[in-house]
Amino acid sequence: MWRLLRRRHETEPQAAGEAAAQAAVTVAPVEPDLQSAAFFDVDNTMMRGASIYHFARGLATRGLFTTSDLFKFAVGQAVFRLRGNENPEHIAVARETALAFVAGAKVDDVVRLGEEIYDEVMADRIWGGTRALAQSHLDAGQRVWLVTATPVELARVIAQRLGLTGALGTVAESSNGVYTGRLVGDLLHGPAKAEAVRALARREGLDLTECTAYSDSANDLPMLSLVGHAVAINPDSELREYAKKHDWPIRDFRTGRKATLTALPIAAGVGAVAGGVAAGIALRKHYRAQG
C-alpha cells in the first residue's frame, strides 16, 4: 500500500503527551531508519467499543465486581455519547475516583489480567478492516503505534497481541511495581494525543508529514491534523463532516444497526474514565479479599 520512504498546546496535555512517549515500549522488531509511521486510535477505530469497558467486563466475569456496577458504567458512557460532549468537571471527578480505587494495585496483576481478558473478550472485537490497514503499514516496513486514553499497560497488551510496534496510553504513576493513585500528566485524550505523537516523533526521528493517523472521533482532530495523512475510520458525525470538507479518506466498517450499537461503549475521555473506575473497584475488592 505505502512505498518505503527516506528519512503547543496547554501544559497538562503536553505533560501527558511527554509521559506517554517516555513510557512507550517497542514490542515488535522494526527497521530503525524509517521516517514514517502510522498511528491508530483504539476504541471504535481498531476495536468495537471501549477497550477499558471490555477490560472491566472481563473483571466482572471473574466476580471482582457486580454486573450492576458494569451496567451503571455502560449507561454513563452511552449518555455522554448521545450528548456529544464531555464535561471537564465530571471527567476530573471520575478520574480522581478511579485513581483512588486503583492505588495499591500491582502493575503486574493489571498486565496479567489484561492479557487474559484480551484473549477472552477483546480479540474478537478487532475490526478486520482496520487491522488490515495496520498490517499494510507493517508490510511496507513502517512502524505502527496505538494512541489511546486507555492505560498504557492495557494498550501495550493490545499492541503486542496485534503484532504492532508499540502503544501510547495514559500513564498511571507507580512505585516499586505498585500504583500510587496518581497520573503522570493527565489522560491521553484530545490535544494530549497530539503531544504524545509529537514527542514520540522527536524520539524516533519520524517525519510527521510522511505519517498517517486513524481515528473515529472528532476529539482526535489535533492528532489527525498533526500528520501528513489523516483517515477517518467509523467516524462520528462531526469527524465525518470535517473529513469530507478536507478530502480525508473515510473508511466505515460498520453496517446498519450494528454501527449504532457498537458506538455506545465509547472510550474517548469519559469512556476510559468510567471503565477505569469499574476496574479500580474490581481491583480494590480483589485486594481486600486477598487480605
ROMAR-66198 format. One record per atom (N, C-alpha, C): residue in one letter; z, x, y. Coordinates in pm, whole numbers, plus 50000, padded with zeros to 5 digits. Layout:
<recs>
aZXY ...
</recs>
This chain:
<recs>
m500005008349879 m500005000050000 m500005008650125 w500925018050132 w501025026150254 w500595040650222 r499825046950315 r499415060850292 r500555070350327 l500605081250259 l501655091350281 l501435098050416 l502445099250498 l502295104450635 l503065117550656 r502665125350765 r503435136950806 r504675132550880 r505135144450869 r506225141350954 r505995146151098 r520415012052425 r521635016852398 r522385004152416 h522825004752311 h523434991452311 h524934992352347 e525714981952324 e527134981752359 e527894991552270 t529104995152311 t529885005352244 t530195001752099 e530634989452074 e531024985651937 e529844986051840 p528684979851875 p527544981051784 p527154995551758 q527245004051861 q526885017951843 q527845024851748 a529155021951762 a530155027751672 a529935023251530 a529635010451512 a529385005351377 a528145011751318 g527105013451399 g525885019651351 g526105034051310 e526825041751392 e527115055651359 e527935056551230 a528945047751216 a529795047951096 a528985044750972 a528085034950982 a527265031250867 a526345042650826 a525765049450923 a524855060450892 a525595071950826 q526805074950874 q527595085650817 q528025082550674 a528255069550647 a528705065650514 a527555063650417 a526315063950465 a525165061650379 a525025073050278 v524765069350154 v524625079150047 v523285077149978 t522515087749962 t521245086749891 t521515085049743 v520955074449684 v521245071449544 v520005072349456 a518875076149510 a517665078249430 a516925090249486 p516345098749401 p515665110849449 p514475107449537 v514335114649647 v513205112349738 v512645125649784 e511435125549834 e510825137449891 e511485139950027 p511985151850053 p512755154450174 p511925156050300 d510595156850288 d509795159850406 d509085147750465 l509405135850421 l508735124050471 l509325119550605 q508475113850688 q508915109150819 q509005093950828 s508545086950727 s508565072350733 s509495066650627 a509975054450652 a510875047750560 a510775032750584 a511335025050491 a511375010450505 a512825005950503 f513134996050588 f514504990850600 f514484975950568 f515284971950472 f515324958050428 f516704951850453 d516714940750525 d517904932250526 d518104927250383 v519324923050349 v519604918650212 v519604903450199 d520494896750271 d520744882550248 d519584873950295 n519014866250203 n517864857550225 n516584865250255 t516644878550247 t515464886950260 t515154893550125 m516104901550076 m515964907549944 m516564898449836 m517584890849873 m518324882749777 m518454868349827 r518324858949738 r518554844949773 r520034842949803 g520334838149924 g521714835649962 g522414848250008 a523734847350018 a524554858050073 a525164866449962 s524954879449968 s525474888349864 s526984887849855 i527664887249969 i529134887049966 i529644873749911 y528894863049934 y529254850049877 y529124850449725 h528034856449677 h527864857649532 h528964866449472 f529374876649547 f530474885249502 f531754876949490 a532024868849593 a533214860349588 a533134850449473 r531934845349448 r531754836149336 r532074842949203 g531644855549191 g531954863049070 g533444865149053 l534144867249163 l535594868649157 l536244855549113 a535664844349159 a536204831349122 a536114829048971 t535004833348911 t534854831548766 t535884839948689 r536434849948755 r537474858148692 r538864852748718 g538924841148784 g540214834948809 g541014841348919 l540354849349006 l541074856249111 l541324847549233 f540614836349244 f540974825849340 f540264813149297 t540594801849361 t540164788849312 t538764785349358 t538124776449285 t536794771849324 t536854763749454 s537994757649483 s538104750349609 s538074759949727 d538664772049710 d538574782349813 d537114786049836 l536384788049727 l534974791649735 l534184780749807 f534494768249777 f533784757049838 f533994757049989 k535224759650033 k535514759950176 k534684770650247 f534574782350185 f533794793050246 f532324789450251 a531824783250144 a530404779350139 a530094768950246 v530984759250264 v530794749050367 v530814755450505 g531734764750525 g531794771750653 g530504778850686 q529924785450586 q528654792250608 q527544782250642 a527514771050571 a526474761050594 a526564755150734 v527784752650781 v527984747150915 v527424756551020 f527744769351009 f527224779051106 f525724780051098 r525164778850978 r523714779650962 r523044768051034 l523594756151018 l522994744351078 l523114744451229 r524214749951280 r524394750751424 r523464761151486 g523114770951406 g522174781051454 g522794791251547 n524134791951552 n524754802351634 n526054806851569 e526604817651623 e527834823251569 e528794825651685 n529934819551679 n530944820951782 n531654834351766 p531554843351865 p532174856551853 p533684855951828 e534364846151889 e535794845051868 e536114841351724 h535314832251666 h535524828451527 h535264840251434 i534224847851464 i533914859551383 i535064869451389 a535604871751509 a536684881451525 a537924877351446 v538274864551456 v539464859551385 v539284860651234 a538124856151186 a537854856651043 a537814870950993 r537244879851074 r537174894051037 r538564899851019 e539434897351116 e540784902751107 e541534896950987 t541304884150958 t541944877950841 t541484884650713 a540174886750702 a539624893150582 a540184907150565 l540254914750675 l540744928450667 l542214928850628 a542994919150677 a544404918550642 a544564916250492 f543714907850435 f543814904850293 f543394916750207 v542364923950251 v541834934650167 v542674947350177 a543524948250277 a544364960050294 a545154962750166 g545094974950119 g545824978749998 g544984978249872 a543794972249879 a542924971749761 a542314985649737 k542054988849611 k541455001649577 k539945001049587 v539355011149651 v537915011649667 v537215011649532 d537735019149436 d537135019749303 d537085006149235 d538114997949259 d538134984549200 d537024975849258 v536824976949389 v535774969149453 v534404973349401 v534184986349386 v532904991349335 v532674986549192 r533714987649108 r533574983448968 r533254968548959 l533984960449035 l533724946049033 l532334942949089 g531934950549191 g530604948449248 g529514950949146 e529664961449065 e528674964448962 e528604953448857 e529784948748814 e529834938248713 e529204925348766 i529584921748889 i529144908948944 i527664909348981 y527164920949023 y525724921849049 y524954918548922 d525344924748812 d524634922548686 d524744908148638 e525894901948663 e526124888348614 e525534877648705 v525604879548836 v525314868748931 v524124871649023 m524014884049069 m523044887049175 m521664891049126 a521584897649012 a520304903248967 a519204892648961 d519544880748915 d518544870048903 d518194863749036 r518884867749143 r518644861749274 r517834870849367 i517334881749314 i516474890549393 i515104884049405 w514594883449527 w513244877949547 w512234887649488 g511454882949391 g510454891549328 g509454897049428 g509024888749524 g508054893249623 g508594904249711 t509844902849754 t510454913049840 t510684925849761 r511114924349638 r511314936049552 r510004943749535 a508904936449521 a507594942849506 a507214950649632 l507554945049749 l507274951949875 l508064965149881 a509334964449842 a510154976549842 a509574986949746 q509144982249630 q508584991449531 q507304997949581 s506524990549658 s505284996249711 s505565007949805 h506665006949880 h507055018249966 h507505030049881 l508285027249777 l508725037949688 l507545044749621 d506585036649576 d505415042049508 d504585050949601 a504665048149732 a503945056349830 a504745068649870 g505915070349809 g506735082049839 g507645080249957 q507785068150008 q508645065550122 q510055061850078 r510995064750163 r512385061050137 r512615046450174 v513475039750099 v513765025550122 v515275023550130 w515705018050243 w517135015850268 w517425001050287 l518554996450233 l519064983250265 l519894984350392 v519854974050476 v520644973750600 v521294960050607 t522624959350595 t523284946550576 t524704946450632 a525174934550668 a526564932950712 a527524933450594 t527004932550474 t527824933350353 t528554946850348 p529774947350294 p530474960150282 p529594970750216 v529664983050267 v528774993550222 v528904996250073 e530104994450017 e530274996849874 e529424987249791 l529404974549830 l528584964749759 l527104967149787 a526774970849910 a525384973749945 a524844985349862 r525674995449839 r525245006749757 r524975002649613 v525814993849561 v525604988949425 v524224982249414 i523904973749511 i522624966749510 i521484976749517 a521604986749606 a520564996849619 a520395004649490 q521485008349428 q521425015749302 q520745007649193 r521124995049182 r520554986549077 r519054984449098 l518614984649224 l517184982549253 l516404995649257 g517105006749241 g516435019649243 g515975023949381 l516655019249485 l516285022549622 l516965035449666 t516605040049784 t517125052849833 t518595052149868 g519025041449934 g520425040249974 g520655027750054 a521825026850118 a522185014550189 a523035017650311 l522815009850415 l523655009550533 l524404996350531 g525724996750544 g526514984550540 g527754985950625 t528504975150636 t529754975250712 t530744984750644 v531374993250724 v532265003550671 v533714999550696 a534454997550586 a535894994950595 a536635008150577 e537605010550662 e538365022950656 e539195023650528 s539245035550469 s540085037650351 s540805050850363 s541925051850294 s542715064150291 s543195066350149 n542865078050095 n543215081149956 n542735070549859 g541525065449884 g540925055849793 g541435041749806 v542175038749914 v542745025449934 v542355020350072 y541935007850081 y541555002150210 y542765000650301 t542585004550428 t543685003650524 t543794990050590 g542704982050583 g542694969250652 g542074970050789 r541364981150816 r540664982850944 r539204986050918 l538354982551014 l536954986251007 l536714999351082 v535695006651041 v535225018051118 v534085012851203 g534325011051332 g533365004451418 g533534989451408 d532474982251375 d532534967751366 d531604963351255 l531434950251239 l530484945251140 l529084950551169 l528354954151065 l526984958751083 l526094946451094 h525994941451217 h525314928851242 h524614929551376 g523404923651386 g522704923151513 g522374936951567 p522764939951692 p522454952951752 p523004964751673 a524114962651601 a524694973651524 a523744978451414 k522934969351359 k521964973551258 k520934983151319 a520494979951439 a519524988751506 a520145002451533 e521405002551571 e522095015251596 e522215023251467 a522495016451356 a522615023251227 a521285029451187 v520205021951204 v518875027051169 v518515038851259 r518825037651387 r518535048551480 r519315061151443 a520595059351408 a521425070751370 a520935077151240 l520545068851145 l520025074051018 l518715081551040 a517865076251128 a516595082751158 a516825096751214 r517815098051302 r518145111351356 r518585120651244 r519425115451155 r519965123751047 r518885127950948 e517955118750919 e516955121150815 e515625126350870 g515495127451001 g514245132251059 g513115122351049 l513425109451061 l512415099051049 l511735096451183 d510475092851177 d509725088351294 d509715073051289 l510525066651373 l510675052151367 l509375044751396 t508465050851467 t507185044151493 t506355042851366 e506685050751266 e505975050151138 e506775042551031 c507915037051070 c508785029950975 c508525014850978 t509025008050875 t508854993650861 t510204987150839 a510404975350898 a511664967950877 a511344953650838 y512194948150752 y512014934650699 y513304926750717 s513174914150761 s514344905450773 s513924890850777 d514914882150752 d514694867650758 d515234861550886 s516014869150964 s516804863251072 s516484868851209 a516494860051309 a516324864351448 a517474873251492 n518614872651423 n519714881551455 n519334896151438 d518294898651357 d517884912351330 d516724916851419 l516424909451524 l515354913651615 l515564927651673 p516804931751703 p516974945451751 p516474955851651 m516744953751523 m516264963151422 m514764962051403 l514244949851397 l512814947851378 l512004953651492 s512534952551613 s511814957451731 s511904972551746 l512794978751671 l513014993151683 l511925001251613 v511304995451509 v510355002851426 v508904999551465 g507995007351409 g506585005251441 g505964993451369 h506564989351258 h506014978351178 h507144968851139 a507054956351182 a508084946251151 a507444935151069 v508194930450969 v507714919750882 v508804909150869 a508434896650890 a509384885550874 a509284880450730 i510434880350662 i510494875750523 i511334863050518 n510804852150464 n511554839550456 n512224836350590 p511474836750701 p512114836750833 p512744823450873 d513814824450954 d514354812551018 d513374808451128 s513584796851188 s512604791351282 s512394800351403 e513484806151454 e513374814651573 e512584827351542 l512864833451428 l512144845651393 l510674842551362 r510424831051300 r509034827451269 r508214826351398 e508774819751499 e508054818351625 e507844831751693 y508884840251689 y508784853451751 y507724861851680 a507714861051546 a506744868751468 a505314864251498 k505124851251508 k503784846151541 k503344851051678 k504244850551774 k503924854651911 k503544869251918 h504194877651833 h503964892151838 h503064897051725 d502434887551654 d501484891051547 d502114899451437 w503384896551406 w504024903151293 w503644895951164 p503454903051055 p503204896450927 p504384887550888 i504094876350826 i505124867150778 i504914865050629 r505934867450550 r505884865150407 r507004855550371 d506664844450308 d507674834550269 d507564832150119 f508614836050048 f508624834749903 f509344822149857 r509734813849952 r510404801249919 r509374790149905 t509764779649834 t508874768049822 t509674755249835 g509184745749916 g509744732349924 g511244731749943 r511864722949863 r513314720449874 r514114732949844 k513584741549759 k514284753849723 k514524762449845 a513564762349939 a513714770450059 a514904765950141 t515124752750149 t516254747550225 t517574750950158 l517624749350028 l518864751549957 l519274766149959 t518324775349940 t518684789349935 t519044794850072 a518724787450178 a519054792250312 a520514789550348 l521184780650276 l522534776750315 l523564787950304 p523634795350192 p524624806150187 p524154818250267 i524194817250399 i523714828050484 i524754839050493 a524304851150522 a525254862050537 a525144869050668 a524514864450767 a524484871550894 a525874876650925 g526434874451040 g527784879251065 g528814870550997 v528694857551016 v529704848250966 v529684847350815 g528484847450755 g528404846550610 g529134858150546 a528944870050600 a529604881750544 a531104880850562 v531544876050679 v532984874850704 v533614864450613 a532964852850600 a533514842350515 a533664847050372 g532624853550322 g532724858850186 g533764869750177 g533884877750285 g534894888250286 g536304882650279 v536534871550349 v537854865050340 v538104860550197 a537094854550135 a537234849949997 a537564861649905 a536814872549920 a537044884149836 a538424890049862 g538834890049990 g540154895350023 g541264887349958 i541164874049963 i542154865449899 i542214868449750 a541044869549689 a540974872049545 a541644885249508 l541324895849585 l541874908849554 l543384909249575 r543844902249679 r545284901949701 r545994895049586 k545434883949538 k546024877049424 k546024886049301 h544934893849285 h544814902849173 h545924913149174 y546164919249292 y547194929649301 y548594923949288 r548794911749338 r550114905449322 r550394902649175 a549354898349103 a549524895348960 a549864908148884 q549234919248922 q549504931848854 q550914936948884 g551394933649007 g552734938149044 g553804930848972 
</recs>
